[in-house]
Amino acid sequence: MTGSEARRQFLKSALGAAALTTPIGKAFAAGAAAPLAARQLTGSITVFSGAGANVVAHRDADGVALVDGGLEEHSQDLLRLVARQSGSGKVHTLFNTHWHPRQTGSNLRLGTAGAQIIAHENTRLWLTQANPVPPDGHSYGPLPPKARPTKTFYYGSEQLTLGDEPVEYGYLGQAHTDGDMYVYFRKSNVLVAGGPVAAPSAGWPLIDIKSNGWIVGLAGAIQKLAGLANDQTVVVPANGPVLTRADLLAQHQMYSDIAGRLQRFLRQSLGPGEVVARAPAAAYEAQWGDSKYFVSTAFQSLWGHMAPDA
């Protein structure tokens, strides 16, 4: 067996062992069964919680645009609440900030009804096949054609207008997944941040390694979001209460700090268990909760970028 082959075998074994033995933090403890609730952010924008992830609705003269759709099991109740809150049962546009089921659970219902579904091209591609969903690895997809994005983009950002609201949406690179996007309602100054951002009360965000997410990209995505925002911007994370630009800057610093430590450990040829034992995120656990699962996956996320023979 060559050195490269031995290293590949070691990495595969370590990944499997870490997946089996690493405890899962509070962010992923069984699917938070909070009741559906609505919070008005502006005259035209409402954020809905309790559907598995934050769902943002913008009302205009033509109906409603949604950013993300929650889990399929909550979709019907969610859309009823959206209709009551907005005064319109028509959802004409749905943005998927990435492919996970907590974001795409309303795709089939809304796509069948004729809504335009907007996402990054990588999100569309993931939805054409079955994929393991972290942290437990259950299979999701493929979604039927009517549930897949109908308008996609690749790099940079694009714009559209919803009523009198200019909306910018753009790519965040390989971060939480490789199809992450933001949606920025510029007039209302509401920035929907997608999967790279979570509120501390919701726990650490996932890094989906099999979808090419990685911690350095996660920090970079948050830095990009902070560059779009200003001190008055309302930032909507994937989960938890709304945040501010100052929160984004603090998260960027935290992930950059952790990523730097993990890269040093990688250069020392440590394994995931050894890295978790060194508790590189311990200083943040009082606010974010147990970091073992996050640290393990964040460390493994470096392998494809910094260990090219893996």
C-alpha positions in Angstrom: 0.0 0.0 0.0 1.4 3.4 -1.0 1.7 6.3 1.5 -1.2 8.1 -0.3 -3.4 4.9 -0.2 -2.6 4.5 3.5 -3.6 8.1 4.2 -6.8 7.8 2.3 -7.7 4.6 4.3 -6.9 6.4 7.6 -9.1 9.4 6.7 -12.0 7.2 5.7 -11.7 5.2 8.9 -11.4 8.4 11.0 -14.4 10.0 9.3 -16.6 6.9 10.0 -15.4 6.7 13.6 -16.1 10.4 14.2 -19.6 10.1 12.8 -20.4 7.3 15.2 -18.8 8.6 18.4 -19.1 12.4 18.3 -22.1 13.7 20.3 -24.4 16.1 18.5 -24.9 19.6 19.9 -28.2 21.3 20.8 -28.6 22.7 17.2 -29.4 19.2 16.0 -31.2 17.6 18.8 -34.4 16.2 17.3 -36.3 18.5 15.0 -37.4 21.4 17.2 -41.1 21.1 17.5 -41.9 24.7 18.3 -45.3 26.0 17.2 -45.5 28.0 14.1 -45.2 31.7 14.8 -44.9 35.0 12.8 -43.0 38.1 13.5 -43.5 41.2 11.4 -40.1 42.8 10.5 -41.4 45.6 8.2 -44.7 46.6 6.6 -44.2 44.0 3.9 -41.8 41.4 5.4 -42.6 38.7 8.0 -40.4 35.9 9.4 -42.0 32.6 10.3 -40.5 30.2 12.8 -41.4 26.7 13.8 -41.4 25.1 10.4 -37.9 23.6 10.8 -36.1 26.8 9.7 -36.8 30.5 9.4 -39.1 31.3 6.5 -39.3 34.9 5.3 -42.3 36.2 3.4 -42.4 39.4 1.3 -45.9 40.7 0.4 -46.4 42.7 -2.8 -49.3 43.5 -5.2 -48.9 40.1 -7.0 -48.9 38.0 -3.9 -46.0 36.6 -1.8 -42.4 35.7 -2.3 -40.9 33.2 0.2 -37.3 32.7 1.2 -37.1 29.0 2.1 -40.1 26.8 2.8 -39.5 24.8 5.9 -39.9 21.0 6.3 -42.5 19.3 4.1 -44.4 18.0 7.1 -45.0 21.7 8.1 -45.6 23.0 4.6 -49.4 23.0 4.5 -49.8 24.7 7.9 -47.0 27.1 7.2 -48.6 28.2 3.9 -52.0 28.7 5.6 -50.4 30.9 8.1 -48.5 32.9 5.4 -51.8 33.4 3.6 -53.5 34.6 6.8 -50.7 37.0 7.7 -50.3 38.4 4.2 -53.9 38.4 3.0 -52.9 36.5 -0.1 -52.8 32.7 -0.8 -50.7 33.1 -3.9 -46.9 32.5 -3.6 -45.4 33.5 -6.9 -41.7 33.1 -6.0 -39.8 30.8 -3.7 -36.0 31.1 -3.0 -34.1 28.0 -1.8 -31.0 29.2 0.1 -29.6 25.7 -0.2 -30.9 22.1 -0.8 -31.6 20.8 2.7 -35.1 19.6 3.5 -35.7 22.3 6.1 -35.3 24.8 3.2 -37.0 22.9 0.4 -40.0 21.2 2.0 -42.5 23.5 0.3 -41.0 23.1 -3.2 -43.4 20.5 -4.5 -46.5 22.2 -3.2 -45.5 25.6 -4.6 -43.8 24.4 -7.7 -46.9 22.4 -8.7 -49.0 25.6 -8.1 -46.8 27.4 -10.6 -44.4 29.4 -8.3 -41.0 30.3 -9.7 -38.3 28.6 -7.6 -34.9 30.4 -7.6 -31.7 28.8 -6.3 -28.0 28.4 -7.1 -27.4 25.8 -9.8 -25.6 23.5 -7.3 -28.8 23.4 -5.2 -30.8 22.3 -8.2 -28.3 19.6 -9.0 -28.3 18.2 -5.4 -32.1 18.0 -5.6 -32.0 15.8 -8.7 -30.6 12.9 -6.6 -30.8 11.2 -3.2 -28.3 12.7 -0.7 -27.5 12.1 2.9 -28.7 14.9 5.2 -26.4 15.7 8.2 -26.1 15.0 11.0 -27.9 11.6 10.9 -27.3 10.8 7.2 -30.9 10.0 6.3 -31.6 10.2 2.6 -33.4 13.0 1.0 -34.4 13.3 -2.7 -34.5 13.2 -5.6 -37.3 15.7 -5.7 -39.7 15.4 -8.6 -39.2 17.9 -11.5 -41.9 20.2 -10.4 -40.2 20.6 -7.0 -36.8 21.6 -8.5 -35.6 25.2 -9.0 -36.8 26.7 -12.3 -34.4 29.6 -12.3 -30.7 29.2 -11.3 -27.5 31.2 -11.3 -23.8 30.4 -10.9 -21.5 33.1 -9.5 -21.9 36.7 -8.4 -25.3 38.1 -7.7 -28.6 38.9 -9.6 -31.4 41.3 -9.0 -35.2 41.4 -9.5 -38.0 43.7 -8.3 -40.9 42.6 -6.2 -43.5 45.4 -6.2 -41.4 48.4 -5.2 -38.8 46.3 -3.4 -35.4 45.8 -5.2 -34.1 42.3 -4.3 -30.5 41.1 -4.6 -29.6 37.4 -4.3 -26.1 36.1 -4.6 -23.8 33.2 -4.1 -21.9 32.6 -0.9 -19.5 30.0 -2.2 -18.6 26.7 -0.5 -19.7 27.4 3.1 -22.5 25.5 4.7 -23.0 23.7 1.4 -21.6 24.5 -2.1 -25.0 26.0 -3.1 -25.5 28.7 -0.4 -27.1 32.0 -1.3 -28.4 35.1 0.4 -31.5 37.2 -0.4 -31.3 40.9 0.4 -34.4 43.1 0.4 -32.6 46.3 0.0 -35.4 48.9 0.5 -36.5 47.1 3.7 -32.9 46.4 4.7 -33.6 42.8 5.5 -30.8 40.3 4.7 -31.8 36.6 4.7 -28.4 34.9 5.4 -29.2 31.2 4.7 -27.4 28.2 6.1 -24.0 29.7 7.0 -25.6 31.8 9.8 -27.4 30.6 12.9 -28.3 32.5 16.1 -26.3 31.3 19.2 -29.5 30.2 20.9 -30.1 27.7 18.0 -26.6 26.2 18.4 -23.7 25.7 16.1 -24.5 25.6 12.3 -24.0 22.5 10.3 -21.1 22.1 7.9 -22.3 19.7 5.2 -19.0 18.1 4.2 -20.5 15.8 1.6 -22.0 18.9 -0.1 -18.6 20.5 -0.1 -19.1 22.8 2.9 -16.0 23.8 4.9 -15.2 26.1 7.8 -12.9 28.5 6.0 -15.7 29.0 3.4 -18.2 29.5 6.2 -16.1 32.3 7.7 -15.8 33.8 4.2 -19.5 33.7 3.6 -20.2 35.5 6.8 -17.6 38.1 6.0 -19.4 38.7 2.7 -22.7 39.1 4.4 -21.3 41.6 6.8 -20.0 43.6 3.8 -23.5 43.8 2.4 -25.1 44.8 5.7 -25.0 48.1 7.6 -25.7 48.8 11.3 -29.5 49.0 10.7 -29.8 45.8 8.7 -32.0 43.1 10.1 -30.2 39.8 9.5 -32.3 36.6 9.4 -30.3 33.5 10.2 -31.2 29.9 9.2 -32.5 29.3 12.7 -33.1 31.4 15.7 -34.0 35.1 16.3 -32.8 37.9 14.0 -29.3 39.3 14.2 -27.4 42.4 13.4 -24.2 43.2 11.4 -22.3 43.3 14.7 -23.4 39.7 15.3 -22.1 38.8 11.8 -18.7 40.4 12.6 -18.5 38.5 15.9 -19.3 35.2 14.2 -16.7 35.8 11.4 -14.1 36.4 14.1 -15.1 33.3 16.0 -15.0 31.0 13.0 -11.8 32.5 11.8 -10.3 31.8 15.2 -11.5 28.2 15.3 -10.4 27.6 11.7 -6.9 28.9 12.4 -6.6 26.5 15.3 -7.9 23.6 13.3 -5.5 24.2 10.5 -2.6 24.1 12.9 -3.8 20.8 14.3 -4.1 19.5 10.7 -0.5 20.4 10.1 0.4 18.5 13.2 -1.2 15.4 11.7 -3.8 15.1 14.5 -6.9 13.0 14.1 -10.5 14.1 14.8 -10.6 12.6 18.3 -7.4 14.3 19.3 -8.7 17.7 17.9 -12.0 17.4 19.8 -10.1 16.6 23.0 -8.1 19.9 22.6 -11.5 21.8 22.7 -10.5 24.6 20.3 -14.0 26.1 20.6 -14.3 25.9 24.4 -14.2 29.7 24.8 -17.5 30.0 22.8 -19.5 27.1 24.4 -21.1 29.2 27.1 -22.9 31.1 24.3 -23.2 28.4 21.6 -23.4 25.1 23.5 -21.4 21.8 23.2 -19.0 22.2 20.3 -17.8 18.6 19.9 -19.8 17.8 16.8 -19.1 21.1 15.2 -15.4 20.9 15.8 -15.2 17.3 14.5 -17.0 18.2 11.2 -15.2 21.5 10.9 -11.9 19.7 11.2 -12.9 17.1 8.6 -14.1 19.8 6.3 -10.4 20.9 5.9 -9.3 17.6 4.4 -10.5 18.1 0.9 -9.0 21.6 0.7 -5.7 21.1 2.6 -5.0 17.4 2.3 -5.0 16.9 -1.5 -3.9 13.3 -1.3 -6.9 12.4 0.9 
